[in-house]
Amino acid sequence: MKLVEGTATVDDVDDFVERLGAVGDEHGVSVQAFDARYVVDREHLERAVELADRAFARNDAIARDRSVEILLYAAGRRQINRALEMGVDEGETPVVVVVHDASGDGDESGAVAVVADLLEPASTLGEYDDERVREFFDVGDRELAATDGTLADLVRERVALLTVEK
């Protein structure tokens, strides 16, 4: 798995998603873009990719497309329409894009180069919006106070719990 960070200026979300899908198809990889304000850290996405791969290996995936499965795990949700909130939106958005070669036969580096050309370079990973993340993952003050963990720990727990909820 490789990550591409930057700022996306999106006029048409469907067109942008199609372009990413075409890059994935051309290079034999999965490509999924996230609004970086929802991504707490690299481990958040690594765990989502790991669990999506495991779901596909067990024929237990929720989605037919691995990129969508990665999105579902990263969002900790089974409903695609609710998970899409973590995706890009129209306008200028800080993004982090997952490029993942599950088969080992794809060209991650080639896909990364093409995806990077679609973005304005910027450091976005770890620049999440605390309130946005807490609201999206339903993390309240009481839950944060009841644990020794951080908000990032709780989000990674939500990612892992999607497997249990199946």
N, C-alpha and C positions, 0 to 999 in steps of 0.2 A: 504494500500500500504506500502510495506517495500522496502528499498533500500539496495543493497549489493555493497560495494566499493572494488576495488582491481585492480590488474594488471593481464591482461589475456595474456597468451602466446599462440597464435593461429597459428597452422600449416595449418589448412584447415578451412576456414570460414564456409563452408556448414556443415561440421561435428560439429563444435562448436555450430552453430545455431540449428542443429538437437538435440544435447545434451540438450540445454536449453529448446527446445520444449518438449522433452521427460520428463524433470523435471516438466514442467508445466502440461503436461498431467497426469503424475503420481500423482501429488499433487492437481490437480483441480484448477490451477491458471494460470494466464498469466505471462510469463517471457519474458522480452525484455532487451537486452543489448545495451548500448550506449557508444560510445567513449566519455569519460568524458571531453575531450577538447572542446566539443560542448555544454555541459550542464552548464548553468550559475549558477543554484542553485536548491535546493530541490523544491522550488515553481514552477520552470519551469516544472519539471516532474509531480508534483501534479496536476497542471492545465491540462497537457496533458492527464493524466489518467482520471480526472474528465470529460473532454470534450469527450473522447473516450467512457466512460461509458454512457454519455448522448446520444451520437450518436447511440449506440447500443439500448438503452432504447426506442428511437424514431424510430427505424428501419431506420436510416439515415446514417449508417456507410458507409465509402468508401471501407474499406477492410472487408473480411469475418472473419478474425482472429483478436481478440481483441489486441493481442500483436502488430500486424502490425498497427492497428488503433492508438495505443498509440504512435508508432514511427512516424506516419504521423502528428499527432498533435504536438508532441515535435519538429518536423522539420518544422512545419508550411507550409507543402506542401501536395498537393493532389496526386502527382506522387510517387509511391513506389520507383522506381529506383532512384529518386533524394533524397528521404528521407534516403535511405540506406547509404548515405555518413556519417550519424551520427552513424551508427552501427560500429561493430568491424571490423578490417581488419587483414590480416595476420601479424604475428610478435608480438611484445610486445606492448600492448596498455593499457593505464589507462582507466578503465571502471567503470561505475555505472550501476547496473542491477536493473530494476524494477521488483518486484514480487508483483502481485496484484490478490486478490481474490474478483472478482466482485460479485459472487453469495453468499458469506458468508459461503459456504459449503466446501471450499477448505482448504488446510493446508499450509498457508503462511510460518509459522515457519519452517516446514519440508523442503519446497522448498528453503528457505533462507539458511538453513544449507548445502544442497547439492550444491547450487550455490556457496556458500562461499568456498567449497572444490575445486572448479574449478579455483579459483583465488588465486593469491598471495596477502595477506592482504596489503592494502595501503589506505591512505586517498586520495580520488580523487575528491570528490564532491566540486565544487566551485573553482577547479584548472583549469578553462577553459583557452583556448588560445584566447586572445582578438582579434588578427588579424584573426584567423581561424573563430571565431564566427561572426565577422563583415562581412567577405566575404561570409560565408554561408547564413547568414540572410540578406545580402545586406543592411547593415547599414553603411552609409557614414558619413564623418565628418560633413557635413551640417546638416544631420538629428540629430546627437548627439548634435550639437551646438544649434539646434532649440528647444531643450526640456530641462526641468529641471530634467528629468529622467536619469537613468543610462542605460548602455548597457543591463543589466539584465532586466530592465523595458521594453525596446524596444523588446527584445526577447520574453518576456511573452506576449507582445501585438501581436506579429506575431503568437504565438500559438493560442490566442483567435480569431484572424482574420480569421483563417482557417474556422471557423464556418460561418462567414459572406460570405466568398467567394463561398460557396456551391451553 
